[in-house]
């Protein structure tokens, strides 16, 4: 918490343009920062929430008011407290103080015991092994570690017509109804959950398989999906993208199989032969 110094300019009349800058920079259009002024009991303005990107880049105006780099840009380099120019004087002392502080991981509730500096906070969160996942079933709000999400799904949603069980390394058949956009795939032996999604267009369908899990997952999964009509076939072999949050109807990732409309059967069903293989990321790197 950094205290803003009092200035005599606050008791004088404001310029016509200064009124536009008395609000929090966060409230101004285009500002994406997170430093936010407020009043304490004595009426002094203080910075109550100076966090990344603020921790790695903060500025002072000529009156000593502090703002993060993002807020400076959002306020067009005008101080959010007094309207003075800001954006040319970095507050190195405050940056060093903030960088020396250690904060707990927001995933502490899920078992993470790591503490990181403000400057490394976002990077740690991206790679944290304890990042929670959300249940992909429509309208379900359950969130937890991947293993608990799988257990929840198996206990609550496995009887749904939209879910199907399978074994790693064994081919299985998926049959999608005319208006069916996805099927949830539960691996039996290792408690992994996948989603096979289908996004139709006027020429056919885009099909992809995605894994429900944190981005930091050390295991990767190779999937093969094939559609055939007795004359020809379409096939894709790719790494399943990992998602902590999956939303129905979203666009498949960068890797997907395009299945022409001609591959849909006379009964309106799209039948796919699918195989998913478990591959550890470190082993894959070692083979390269």
C-alpha positions as CSV (number, residue, x, y, z in Angstrom):
1,X,0.0,0.0,0.0
2,X,1.7,3.2,-1.1
3,X,0.5,6.5,0.4
4,X,0.1,9.5,-1.8
5,X,1.6,12.7,-0.5
6,X,-0.6,15.7,0.2
7,X,-0.2,18.6,-2.2
8,X,-1.4,22.2,-1.9
9,X,-2.8,22.1,-5.4
10,X,-5.7,20.0,-4.1
11,X,-7.0,23.0,-2.2
12,X,-6.8,25.5,-5.1
13,X,-9.3,25.8,-7.9
14,X,-9.1,23.1,-10.5
15,X,-8.5,23.7,-14.2
16,X,-11.4,23.0,-16.5
17,X,-9.9,19.8,-17.6
18,X,-8.8,18.5,-14.2
19,X,-12.3,17.4,-13.2
20,X,-12.2,14.7,-15.8
21,X,-9.2,13.2,-14.0
22,X,-10.5,13.1,-10.4
23,X,-12.0,9.7,-10.9
24,X,-10.0,6.5,-10.7
25,X,-7.8,5.9,-13.8
26,X,-9.4,2.4,-13.8
27,X,-12.8,4.0,-14.5
28,X,-11.5,5.9,-17.5
29,X,-12.1,4.6,-21.0
30,X,-9.3,2.4,-22.3
31,X,-7.6,1.9,-18.9
32,X,-6.7,-1.7,-18.2
33,X,-4.6,-1.2,-15.1
34,X,-5.3,-2.1,-11.5
35,X,-4.2,0.8,-9.4
36,X,-7.2,2.4,-7.7
37,X,-7.4,5.5,-5.5
38,X,-9.7,5.7,-2.5
39,X,-10.1,7.9,0.6
40,X,-9.2,6.9,4.1
41,X,-10.7,8.3,7.3
42,X,-8.7,11.5,7.0
43,X,-9.6,12.1,3.4
44,X,-6.1,11.4,2.0
45,X,-6.0,9.5,-1.2
46,X,-4.1,6.2,-1.1
47,X,-3.3,3.5,-3.6
48,X,-5.3,0.5,-2.5
49,X,-4.6,-2.0,-5.2
50,X,-1.3,-1.7,-7.0
51,X,-0.7,-5.1,-8.6
52,X,0.7,-6.4,-11.9
53,X,1.2,-4.9,-14.4
54,X,1.7,-2.1,-11.8
55,X,4.4,-4.1,-9.9
56,X,6.8,-4.0,-12.9
57,X,6.1,-0.5,-14.1
58,X,4.8,2.5,-12.0
59,X,5.0,6.2,-12.7
60,X,4.9,9.4,-10.6
61,X,3.4,12.8,-11.6
62,X,5.1,16.0,-10.6
63,X,3.0,16.0,-7.4
64,X,4.1,12.5,-6.4
65,X,0.9,10.7,-7.2
66,X,1.5,7.1,-8.3
67,X,-0.1,5.2,-11.2
68,X,0.7,2.0,-13.0
69,X,1.9,2.0,-16.6
70,X,-1.4,0.7,-18.0
71,X,-3.4,3.4,-16.2
72,X,-1.1,6.1,-17.5
73,X,-1.9,4.9,-21.1
74,X,-5.6,4.6,-20.3
75,X,-5.7,8.2,-19.0
76,X,-3.7,9.5,-21.9
77,X,-0.7,10.3,-19.7
78,X,-2.6,12.5,-17.3
79,X,-2.6,11.9,-13.6
80,X,-5.9,10.5,-12.3
81,X,-5.7,12.6,-9.2
82,X,-4.6,16.1,-10.2
83,X,-4.5,16.1,-14.0
84,X,-0.8,16.7,-14.2
85,X,1.3,15.0,-17.0
86,X,2.4,11.6,-16.0
87,X,4.3,8.7,-17.7
88,X,7.9,9.9,-17.9
89,X,9.1,9.3,-14.3
90,X,9.3,5.7,-13.2
91,X,8.9,5.1,-9.4
92,X,11.8,2.6,-9.1
93,X,11.7,2.6,-5.3
94,X,8.1,1.5,-5.2
95,X,8.7,-1.1,-8.0
96,X,11.6,-2.6,-5.9
97,X,9.4,-2.7,-2.8
98,X,6.6,-4.5,-4.6
99,X,9.0,-6.9,-6.3
100,X,10.5,-7.8,-2.9
101,X,7.0,-8.8,-1.6
102,X,5.8,-12.4,-1.9
103,X,2.2,-13.3,-2.4
104,X,0.5,-16.8,-2.1
105,X,-0.7,-18.5,-5.2
106,X,-4.4,-18.1,-5.8
107,X,-4.6,-21.9,-6.1
108,X,-3.7,-22.4,-2.5
109,X,-7.2,-23.7,-1.9
110,X,-6.3,-26.5,-4.3
111,X,-3.0,-27.4,-2.7
112,X,-0.4,-25.0,-4.1
113,X,2.1,-23.8,-1.4
114,X,4.1,-21.5,-3.7
115,X,4.8,-17.9,-3.0
116,X,6.0,-15.6,-5.8
117,X,6.9,-12.0,-6.3
118,X,4.5,-9.6,-8.0
119,X,6.6,-9.6,-11.2
120,X,6.4,-13.4,-11.4
121,X,2.9,-13.9,-10.1
122,X,1.2,-14.1,-13.5
123,X,3.8,-16.4,-14.9
124,X,3.5,-18.8,-12.0
125,X,-0.3,-18.8,-12.3
126,X,0.0,-19.9,-16.0
127,X,2.2,-22.9,-15.1
128,X,0.8,-23.8,-11.7
129,X,0.1,-27.6,-11.4
130,X,-2.7,-26.9,-9.0
131,X,-4.8,-24.8,-11.4
132,X,-8.5,-25.8,-11.1
133,X,-10.6,-27.0,-14.0
134,X,-14.3,-26.6,-14.6
135,X,-16.8,-29.3,-15.4
136,X,-17.5,-29.1,-19.1
137,X,-21.1,-30.3,-18.8
138,X,-23.6,-27.6,-19.9
139,X,-24.8,-25.4,-17.1
140,X,-22.7,-27.2,-14.5
141,X,-20.7,-24.9,-12.2
142,X,-18.5,-27.5,-10.5
143,X,-14.8,-26.5,-10.3
144,X,-11.8,-28.4,-8.8
145,X,-8.6,-30.3,-9.6
146,X,-8.7,-32.5,-12.7
147,X,-9.1,-35.7,-10.7
148,X,-12.0,-34.3,-8.7
149,X,-13.7,-32.9,-11.9
150,X,-13.5,-36.4,-13.4
151,X,-14.9,-38.0,-10.2
152,X,-17.7,-35.4,-10.2
153,X,-18.5,-36.0,-13.9
154,X,-18.5,-39.8,-13.5
155,X,-20.9,-39.6,-10.5
156,X,-23.2,-36.9,-11.9
157,X,-23.2,-36.9,-15.7
158,X,-21.9,-40.3,-16.9
159,X,-25.5,-41.5,-17.5
160,X,-26.1,-38.7,-20.0
161,X,-26.5,-39.6,-23.6
162,X,-23.8,-37.0,-24.3
163,X,-21.1,-39.0,-22.5
164,X,-19.2,-42.1,-23.4
165,X,-16.4,-44.3,-21.9
166,X,-13.3,-45.5,-23.6
167,X,-9.8,-47.0,-23.0
168,X,-6.5,-45.4,-24.1
169,X,-4.9,-46.9,-27.2
170,X,-8.1,-48.7,-28.3
171,X,-10.2,-47.6,-31.2
172,X,-13.9,-46.8,-30.4
173,X,-16.8,-45.5,-32.4
174,X,-18.6,-42.2,-31.8
175,X,-21.9,-41.5,-33.4
176,X,-23.2,-37.9,-33.5
177,X,-26.8,-37.2,-34.1
178,X,-27.8,-34.5,-36.7
179,X,-28.0,-31.7,-34.2
180,X,-25.4,-33.1,-31.7
181,X,-22.4,-30.7,-31.2
182,X,-20.3,-32.6,-28.7
183,X,-19.7,-35.8,-26.8
184,X,-17.9,-36.2,-23.5
185,X,-15.3,-39.0,-23.4
186,X,-14.3,-40.6,-20.1
187,X,-11.1,-42.6,-20.0
188,X,-11.7,-45.6,-17.7
189,X,-8.2,-46.4,-16.3
190,X,-6.5,-43.0,-15.7
191,X,-9.4,-40.7,-14.9
192,X,-9.0,-38.3,-17.8
193,X,-11.9,-36.4,-19.4
194,X,-12.0,-35.3,-23.0
195,X,-14.5,-33.5,-25.3
196,X,-15.0,-34.4,-28.9
197,X,-16.6,-31.3,-30.4
198,X,-18.3,-30.8,-33.8
199,X,-18.9,-27.4,-35.4
200,X,-21.0,-27.7,-38.6
201,X,-21.0,-25.3,-41.6
202,X,-22.7,-25.5,-45.0
203,X,-20.0,-27.8,-46.4
204,X,-19.5,-30.2,-43.6
205,X,-18.2,-30.2,-40.0
206,X,-15.0,-29.4,-38.1
207,X,-14.2,-32.1,-35.5
208,X,-11.6,-31.8,-32.7
209,X,-10.7,-33.6,-29.4
210,X,-9.7,-31.5,-26.4
211,X,-8.5,-32.6,-22.9
212,X,-10.0,-31.0,-19.8
213,X,-7.1,-30.1,-17.6
214,X,-4.6,-27.3,-16.6
215,X,-2.4,-25.8,-19.3
216,X,0.6,-27.0,-17.2
217,X,-0.4,-30.6,-17.6
218,X,2.8,-32.6,-18.2
219,X,1.1,-35.3,-20.1
220,X,-0.1,-34.8,-23.7
221,X,-2.5,-36.9,-25.6
222,X,-2.4,-37.9,-29.3
223,X,-5.7,-38.6,-30.9
224,X,-6.7,-40.0,-34.2
225,X,-10.2,-39.5,-35.7
226,X,-11.4,-40.9,-39.0
227,X,-14.6,-40.6,-41.0
228,X,-15.4,-42.9,-43.9
229,X,-18.3,-43.3,-46.3
230,X,-17.4,-46.6,-48.0
231,X,-15.6,-44.9,-50.9
232,X,-13.2,-42.5,-49.3
233,X,-12.1,-41.3,-45.8
234,X,-10.9,-38.3,-44.0
235,X,-8.4,-38.7,-41.1
236,X,-6.5,-36.6,-38.7
237,X,-3.7,-37.4,-36.1
238,X,-2.9,-34.5,-33.7
239,X,-2.2,-33.5,-30.1
240,X,-5.3,-32.9,-28.1
241,X,-5.4,-29.3,-26.9
242,X,-5.8,-28.8,-23.2
243,X,-8.4,-26.5,-21.7
244,X,-9.2,-25.7,-18.1
245,X,-12.5,-24.3,-19.1
246,X,-14.5,-25.7,-22.0
247,X,-17.6,-23.9,-23.3
248,X,-20.1,-25.6,-25.6
249,X,-20.3,-24.1,-29.0
250,X,-16.8,-22.6,-29.0
251,X,-14.6,-22.8,-32.0
252,X,-12.3,-25.8,-32.2
253,X,-8.6,-25.1,-31.8
254,X,-5.9,-24.8,-34.4
255,X,-6.1,-28.6,-35.1
256,X,-9.3,-30.1,-36.4
257,X,-10.6,-32.6,-39.0
258,X,-12.9,-31.2,-41.6
259,X,-15.5,-33.8,-42.5
260,X,-17.4,-33.1,-45.8
261,X,-21.2,-33.3,-45.6
262,X,-21.2,-36.4,-47.8
263,X,-19.8,-38.4,-45.0
264,X,-23.0,-38.1,-43.0
265,X,-25.1,-41.3,-43.2
266,X,-28.6,-41.6,-44.6
267,X,-29.8,-41.7,-41.0
268,X,-28.4,-38.2,-40.4
269,X,-25.6,-39.5,-38.1
270,X,-21.9,-38.7,-38.4
271,X,-19.9,-41.8,-37.4
272,X,-16.3,-41.3,-36.4
273,X,-13.6,-43.8,-35.5
274,X,-11.5,-42.4,-32.6
275,X,-8.3,-43.5,-30.8
276,X,-6.7,-41.5,-28.0
277,X,-3.2,-42.3,-26.8
278,X,-1.5,-41.2,-23.6
279,X,1.9,-39.7,-24.1
280,X,4.1,-38.0,-21.4
281,X,5.5,-34.7,-22.5
282,X,9.0,-35.3,-21.2
283,X,9.2,-38.6,-23.0
284,X,8.1,-36.9,-26.2
285,X,10.8,-34.3,-25.8
286,X,13.5,-37.0,-25.2
287,X,12.6,-38.7,-28.5
288,X,13.2,-35.5,-30.5
